[in-house]
Amino acid sequence: MAATGMNRDAYVEHLTPAELSALTELVVVPESWLFRDAQAFAVAVEFARVRLAGGARLVRMLSIPCAAGEEPYSLAMALCDAGVPPSAFAIDAVDLSWACIARAESGVFGRNAFRGKDLSFRDRHFTPAGGDLYAIDPGLRRRVRFRQGNLLSSDIAPQRSYDVIFCRNLLIYFDDETTAAAIARLAALLTDDGVLLAGYAEVPSFTRNGFTPLPYRQAFALRKTAARTDAGTPPWANLPLPRSEGAASPPPVRRAAPPPAHAPAPAPPRPVRARPVPAALATSAEAPMTALAPAADLPLARQLADQGRLAEALAACRAVLAQQPDNADAWFLLGLLCESDQPDEAQQHLRRCIYLRPDHYDALCHLALLAGQRGDAAGAAALKARAGRVWRRQNTSKANP
């Protein structure tokens, strides 16, 4: 719009397929890494084993959106490591972004994709490709079929094609109407006795739209609520995995230290937090997880954080996001609480915050700090500059109401 001098209505009216494609590449958030939320892959592997033991010859799986291939390749590695023959599974991977699909098809990943403590899978399934790059085994790469597509409008596959569907951290960007439409498409693609793996903030949306959580810890697995199955027990009913009471629960929480007192943006000093966190946040022992008030809200989460009750503050944030996945301030607070002990998760939460509110000054500052800690000097500089522009714009508008 800036380049053409058009306002929003004119831009939309003249939006060509090529321009829409370029815009899509600009705004998508392809943030992922290999074996992210590993328990979901454990559920998928055990489901495949049960399905094959029951006489199935092929287990079909879908990853949508697949980003740069981290999720579907992790699934392929997990299946092979569990002894499932490559000929016994097929994985389709779909993403809206052509650039993501191109990177996924290359099968080459940098250090940012390898974030866990146990990287033994890299030795088994990757070979060095120069610098800090690694290329996945060609045999595994052939087990995943990548293609560009849109869940809401593309012809992904016939109904009931997939035994397992991974659709994680997509619905958080949708309004209620679009969320319902997306879940309906996923339900149509999933077999009646299949299993769907979601993001932890998305489980409530699925339960409001025809799905029931499965009690497998930290997998965020669901099944169709009203599905009719053939004779016999569905595969998801007795998977040999740790079970939890009731629905899937959020990831474990750990104590986080407070952020630095000032942001690194090139602007006059200013406290990073709108609500300063006292020293108790860094020094108090972590309180045990307790039941939240029935109507958990963000002020409650902030109050718990200020009191040093970090586990409860994390749980309160997640309770808010389960009801309001587009609450940028909740994503920001969640990122701060994870920043010290879980920097990768903190980065993910803060990126969601600025996706929802691009001018969130404090989130930009903390993302700059995290980028610097990761050795990404260029990324840190870009974020600092962006935060500086936001600061100047906000303070100019205050000075000239």
C-alpha positions as CSV (number, residue, x, y, z in Angstrom):
1,M,0.0,0.0,0.0
2,A,2.9,2.4,0.8
3,A,4.6,1.6,-2.5
4,T,1.5,2.2,-4.6
5,G,-0.1,5.0,-2.6
6,M,-3.4,3.0,-2.3
7,N,-5.6,3.0,0.7
8,R,-6.9,-0.3,2.0
9,D,-10.1,-0.5,-0.1
10,A,-8.2,0.3,-3.3
11,Y,-5.5,-2.2,-2.5
12,V,-8.0,-5.0,-1.9
13,E,-9.8,-4.2,-5.1
14,H,-6.6,-4.4,-7.1
15,L,-5.2,-7.5,-5.3
16,T,-3.8,-9.9,-7.9
17,P,-3.0,-13.6,-7.2
18,A,0.7,-12.7,-7.5
19,E,0.4,-9.9,-5.0
20,L,-1.7,-12.1,-2.6
21,S,1.0,-14.7,-2.8
22,A,3.7,-12.2,-1.9
23,L,1.5,-10.8,0.9
24,T,1.0,-14.3,2.3
25,E,4.8,-14.9,2.4
26,L,5.2,-11.7,4.3
27,V,2.6,-12.4,7.1
28,V,2.8,-16.2,7.7
29,V,4.5,-17.3,10.9
30,P,6.6,-20.4,10.0
31,E,8.0,-20.8,13.5
32,S,8.6,-24.5,14.4
33,W,11.4,-26.9,15.3
34,L,12.0,-30.7,15.1
35,F,10.2,-32.8,17.8
36,R,8.3,-29.8,19.1
37,D,6.0,-31.1,21.9
38,A,7.4,-34.6,21.6
39,Q,4.5,-36.4,23.4
40,A,2.2,-35.7,20.4
41,F,4.6,-37.8,18.2
42,A,4.5,-40.6,20.8
43,V,0.7,-40.7,20.6
44,A,0.9,-40.8,16.8
45,V,3.5,-43.6,16.8
46,E,1.5,-45.8,19.2
47,F,-1.7,-45.2,17.3
48,A,0.1,-46.3,14.1
49,R,1.3,-49.5,15.9
50,V,-2.2,-50.3,17.1
51,R,-3.7,-49.6,13.7
52,L,-1.2,-51.9,11.9
53,A,-1.5,-54.6,14.5
54,G,-5.2,-54.6,13.8
55,G,-4.6,-55.5,10.1
56,A,-4.2,-52.1,8.4
57,R,-1.6,-52.1,5.6
58,L,-1.0,-48.4,5.6
59,V,-1.4,-45.6,8.1
60,R,-2.0,-42.2,6.4
61,M,-1.1,-39.0,8.3
62,L,-1.5,-35.3,7.5
63,S,0.5,-32.3,8.8
64,I,-1.2,-29.0,8.1
65,P,0.2,-26.4,8.3
66,C,3.6,-28.0,8.0
67,A,5.9,-24.9,8.0
68,A,9.3,-25.9,6.7
69,G,8.8,-29.6,7.3
70,E,9.9,-29.8,10.9
71,E,6.6,-31.5,12.0
72,P,6.2,-34.1,9.3
73,Y,9.9,-35.1,9.2
74,S,9.8,-35.5,13.0
75,L,6.8,-37.8,12.6
76,A,8.7,-39.8,10.0
77,M,11.7,-40.1,12.2
78,A,9.6,-41.1,15.2
79,L,7.9,-43.9,13.3
80,C,11.2,-45.3,11.9
81,D,12.8,-45.2,15.3
82,A,9.8,-47.1,16.7
83,G,10.4,-49.9,14.1
84,V,7.4,-49.0,11.9
85,P,8.4,-50.0,8.3
86,P,8.6,-47.0,5.9
87,S,6.2,-48.8,3.6
88,A,3.6,-48.9,6.3
89,F,3.0,-45.2,6.6
90,A,2.5,-42.2,4.3
91,I,2.6,-38.6,5.4
92,D,1.1,-35.6,3.5
93,A,2.3,-32.1,4.4
94,V,0.5,-29.0,3.4
95,D,1.2,-25.3,3.9
96,L,-0.1,-22.0,2.6
97,S,3.4,-20.7,1.9
98,W,5.2,-21.7,-1.3
99,A,8.5,-20.6,0.4
100,C,7.9,-23.0,3.3
101,I,7.2,-25.8,0.9
102,A,10.4,-25.2,-1.0
103,R,12.4,-25.3,2.2
104,A,10.7,-28.4,3.4
105,E,11.3,-30.3,0.1
106,S,15.0,-29.5,0.4
107,G,15.2,-31.3,3.7
108,V,18.0,-29.1,5.0
109,F,17.8,-27.5,8.4
110,G,19.9,-25.1,10.5
111,R,20.7,-25.0,14.2
112,N,17.4,-23.3,15.0
113,A,15.5,-26.5,14.1
114,F,17.4,-28.5,16.7
115,R,16.4,-27.1,20.1
116,G,15.9,-30.0,22.4
117,K,18.4,-31.4,24.9
118,D,18.4,-34.8,23.2
119,L,19.7,-34.4,19.6
120,S,20.6,-38.1,19.1
121,F,18.0,-38.2,16.2
122,R,20.3,-35.8,14.3
123,D,23.1,-38.4,14.3
124,R,20.7,-41.1,13.1
125,H,18.8,-39.3,10.4
126,F,20.9,-36.3,9.2
127,T,24.2,-35.7,7.5
128,P,26.2,-32.5,7.7
129,A,25.6,-30.2,4.8
130,G,28.1,-27.5,5.5
131,G,28.3,-24.8,8.2
132,D,25.6,-25.4,10.7
133,L,23.3,-27.1,8.2
134,Y,22.1,-30.7,8.2
135,A,20.3,-32.7,5.5
136,I,17.7,-35.3,6.3
137,D,18.1,-38.9,5.1
138,P,16.7,-39.2,1.5
139,G,14.7,-42.2,2.4
140,L,12.8,-40.4,5.1
141,R,12.4,-37.4,2.8
142,R,10.6,-39.6,0.2
143,R,8.1,-40.7,2.9
144,V,6.7,-37.2,3.1
145,R,4.7,-35.6,0.2
146,F,4.7,-31.8,0.4
147,R,2.4,-29.5,-1.4
148,Q,1.0,-26.0,-1.2
149,G,-2.6,-25.6,-0.2
150,N,-5.2,-23.9,1.9
151,L,-7.2,-25.9,4.5
152,L,-10.3,-23.8,3.9
153,S,-10.4,-23.8,0.1
154,S,-8.1,-26.4,-1.4
155,D,-9.0,-30.0,-2.3
156,I,-6.7,-31.6,0.3
157,A,-7.9,-35.2,0.0
158,P,-11.1,-37.2,-0.1
159,Q,-13.2,-37.4,3.1
160,R,-11.9,-39.7,5.9
161,S,-8.5,-40.1,4.3
162,Y,-6.3,-39.7,7.3
163,D,-5.8,-41.8,10.4
164,V,-3.8,-39.1,12.2
165,I,-3.9,-35.3,11.6
166,F,-1.5,-32.8,13.1
167,C,-3.0,-29.3,13.0
168,R,-1.2,-27.3,15.7
169,N,-1.1,-23.5,16.3
170,L,-3.3,-22.6,13.3
171,L,-6.6,-21.8,14.9
172,I,-5.1,-19.2,17.2
173,Y,-5.1,-16.8,14.2
174,F,-8.8,-17.3,13.3
175,D,-12.0,-15.7,14.4
176,D,-14.8,-18.0,15.7
177,E,-16.5,-18.4,12.3
178,T,-13.2,-19.3,10.5
179,T,-12.2,-21.6,13.4
180,A,-15.5,-23.6,13.1
181,A,-15.0,-23.9,9.3
182,A,-11.4,-25.1,9.7
183,I,-12.4,-27.7,12.3
184,A,-15.2,-28.9,10.0
185,R,-12.7,-29.5,7.2
186,L,-10.4,-31.3,9.5
187,A,-13.2,-33.5,10.8
188,A,-14.1,-34.4,7.2
189,L,-10.5,-35.4,6.5
190,L,-10.1,-37.5,9.6
191,T,-11.3,-41.2,9.8
192,D,-14.1,-41.8,12.3
193,D,-11.7,-43.6,14.7
194,G,-8.7,-41.4,14.0
195,V,-6.8,-39.0,16.2
196,L,-6.1,-35.3,15.8
197,L,-3.2,-33.5,17.5
198,A,-3.7,-29.8,18.3
199,G,-1.9,-26.9,20.0
200,Y,-2.6,-26.6,23.7
201,A,-4.4,-23.3,23.3
202,E,-6.7,-24.8,20.7
203,V,-8.2,-27.7,22.5
204,P,-11.2,-25.7,23.8
205,S,-12.0,-24.6,20.2
206,F,-12.0,-28.2,19.1
207,T,-14.2,-29.3,22.0
208,R,-16.7,-26.6,21.1
209,N,-16.8,-27.9,17.6
210,G,-17.4,-31.7,17.8
211,F,-14.2,-33.1,19.3
212,T,-13.4,-34.7,22.6
213,P,-9.9,-34.6,24.3
214,L,-8.1,-37.9,24.8
215,P,-6.4,-38.3,28.3
216,Y,-2.8,-38.5,27.1
217,R,-0.5,-36.1,28.9
218,Q,0.8,-33.1,27.1
219,A,-0.1,-34.6,23.7
220,F,-3.3,-32.4,23.2
221,A,-4.9,-35.3,21.3
222,L,-8.6,-35.4,20.4
223,R,-11.1,-37.6,18.7
224,K,-14.4,-37.0,17.0
225,T,-17.1,-36.8,19.6
226,A,-20.0,-38.3,17.6
227,A,-18.0,-40.6,15.4
228,R,-19.4,-44.0,14.5
229,T,-16.8,-46.7,14.5
230,D,-17.0,-50.2,13.2
231,A,-17.0,-53.2,15.5
232,G,-14.2,-53.3,18.0
233,T,-12.3,-50.8,20.2
234,P,-11.0,-47.7,18.3
235,P,-7.2,-47.5,18.3
236,W,-7.0,-44.4,20.5
237,A,-8.9,-46.1,23.3
238,N,-6.0,-48.1,24.8
239,L,-2.8,-46.7,23.7
240,P,0.1,-47.7,26.0
241,L,1.0,-44.2,27.0
242,P,0.9,-42.2,30.3
243,R,-2.7,-41.0,30.8
244,S,-3.9,-38.0,32.7
245,E,-7.2,-37.4,34.5
246,G,-9.7,-35.7,32.1
247,A,-8.6,-33.6,29.1
248,A,-5.2,-32.9,27.8
249,S,-3.2,-30.6,30.1
250,P,-0.9,-27.7,29.3
251,P,2.9,-28.2,29.2
252,P,4.8,-28.4,32.5
253,V,5.8,-25.0,33.9
254,R,9.1,-23.8,35.4
255,R,10.1,-20.8,37.3
256,A,11.3,-17.9,35.3
257,A,13.4,-14.9,36.2
258,P,12.2,-11.3,35.5
259,P,13.4,-9.5,32.4
260,P,16.0,-6.7,32.5
261,A,14.7,-3.4,33.8
262,H,15.0,-1.6,30.5
263,A,14.5,-2.4,26.9
264,P,17.4,-2.3,24.4
265,A,15.5,-0.3,21.8
266,P,17.3,2.9,20.5
267,A,14.9,5.2,22.4
268,P,15.0,7.1,25.7
269,P,15.1,4.7,28.7
270,R,11.7,3.3,29.7
271,P,10.7,0.4,31.9
272,V,10.1,-2.7,29.8
273,R,7.1,-3.8,31.8
274,A,4.0,-1.7,32.1
275,R,3.5,-3.4,35.5
276,P,6.9,-3.9,37.2
277,V,7.4,-7.3,38.7
278,P,8.9,-7.3,42.2
279,A,12.0,-9.1,43.2
280,A,9.8,-11.9,44.6
281,L,9.3,-13.1,41.1
282,A,13.0,-14.0,40.9
283,T,13.5,-15.3,44.4
284,S,10.4,-16.9,45.7
285,A,10.1,-20.7,45.5
286,E,7.8,-22.0,42.9
287,A,4.3,-22.5,44.3
288,P,2.5,-25.8,43.6
289,M,-0.1,-25.8,40.9
290,T,-3.5,-25.1,42.4
291,A,-7.0,-24.8,41.1
292,L,-7.7,-21.5,39.4
293,A,-10.7,-19.3,40.0
294,P,-13.6,-20.3,37.7
295,A,-13.3,-17.1,35.7
296,A,-9.5,-16.8,35.3
297,D,-8.5,-13.5,33.8
298,L,-5.3,-11.6,33.0
299,P,-5.3,-9.3,36.1
300,L,-5.4,-12.5,38.1
301,A,-2.4,-13.9,36.2
302,R,-0.5,-10.6,36.8
303,Q,-1.3,-10.7,40.4
304,L,-0.1,-14.2,40.8
305,A,3.2,-13.3,39.0
306,D,3.7,-10.3,41.3
307,Q,3.2,-12.6,44.3
308,G,5.9,-15.0,43.0
309,R,3.3,-17.7,42.4
310,L,4.8,-18.5,39.0
311,A,3.2,-21.9,38.3
312,E,-0.2,-20.5,39.0
313,A,0.5,-17.4,37.0
314,L,1.5,-19.6,34.0
315,A,-1.7,-21.7,34.4
316,A,-3.8,-18.6,34.7
317,C,-2.3,-17.2,31.4
318,R,-3.1,-20.5,29.6
319,A,-6.6,-20.4,31.0
320,V,-7.1,-16.9,29.6
321,L,-5.7,-18.0,26.2
322,A,-7.9,-21.1,26.1
323,Q,-10.8,-18.7,26.2
324,Q,-9.2,-15.8,24.3
325,P,-6.5,-17.1,22.0
326,D,-6.1,-13.6,20.4
327,N,-5.3,-11.8,23.7
328,A,-1.9,-10.3,22.9
329,D,-1.2,-9.2,26.5
330,A,-1.7,-12.8,27.7
331,W,0.8,-14.1,25.1
332,F,3.2,-11.3,26.3
333,L,2.9,-12.2,30.0
334,L,3.3,-15.9,29.1
335,G,6.4,-15.1,27.2
336,L,7.9,-13.2,30.1
337,L,7.2,-16.0,32.5
338,C,9.0,-18.5,30.3
339,E,11.9,-16.2,29.3
340,S,14.6,-17.4,31.6
341,D,14.2,-21.2,31.7
342,Q,12.4,-21.7,28.4
343,P,13.7,-19.1,25.9
344,D,12.4,-21.0,22.9
345,E,8.9,-21.1,24.2
346,A,9.2,-17.5,25.3
347,Q,10.2,-16.5,21.8
348,Q,7.2,-18.4,20.3
349,H,4.8,-16.7,22.8
350,L,6.2,-13.2,22.2
351,R,6.1,-13.7,18.4
352,R,2.4,-14.5,18.7
353,C,2.0,-11.3,20.8
354,I,3.5,-9.1,18.0
355,Y,1.6,-11.0,15.3
356,L,-1.6,-10.0,17.1
357,R,-0.4,-6.5,18.0
358,P,2.5,-5.5,15.8
359,D,3.2,-2.3,17.8
360,H,3.6,-4.1,21.2
361,Y,6.8,-2.2,22.3
362,D,7.7,-4.4,25.3
363,A,7.3,-7.7,23.3
364,L,9.6,-6.3,20.6
365,C,12.2,-5.4,23.2
366,H,12.2,-8.8,24.8
367,L,12.3,-10.5,21.4
368,A,15.4,-8.4,20.7
369,L,17.0,-9.6,24.0
370,L,16.3,-13.2,23.1
371,A,17.7,-12.8,19.6
372,G,20.9,-11.4,21.0
373,Q,21.2,-14.2,23.5
374,R,20.9,-16.7,20.6
375,G,23.7,-15.0,18.7
376,D,21.4,-13.5,16.1
377,A,22.9,-10.0,15.9
378,A,21.1,-9.0,12.7
379,G,17.7,-10.1,14.1
380,A,18.3,-8.3,17.4
381,A,19.2,-5.1,15.6
382,A,16.1,-5.3,13.4
383,L,13.9,-5.8,16.4
384,K,15.5,-3.0,18.3
385,A,15.0,-0.6,15.3
386,R,11.4,-1.7,15.0
387,A,10.9,-1.1,18.8
388,G,12.5,2.3,18.4
389,R,10.1,3.3,15.6
390,V,7.1,2.1,17.7
391,W,8.4,4.1,20.8
392,R,8.8,7.3,18.7
393,R,5.4,6.9,17.1
394,Q,3.6,6.3,20.4
395,N,5.4,9.2,22.2
396,T,4.8,11.6,19.3
397,S,1.1,10.8,19.3
398,K,1.0,11.4,23.0
399,A,2.8,14.8,22.6
400,N,0.4,15.8,19.8
401,P,-3.0,14.5,20.6
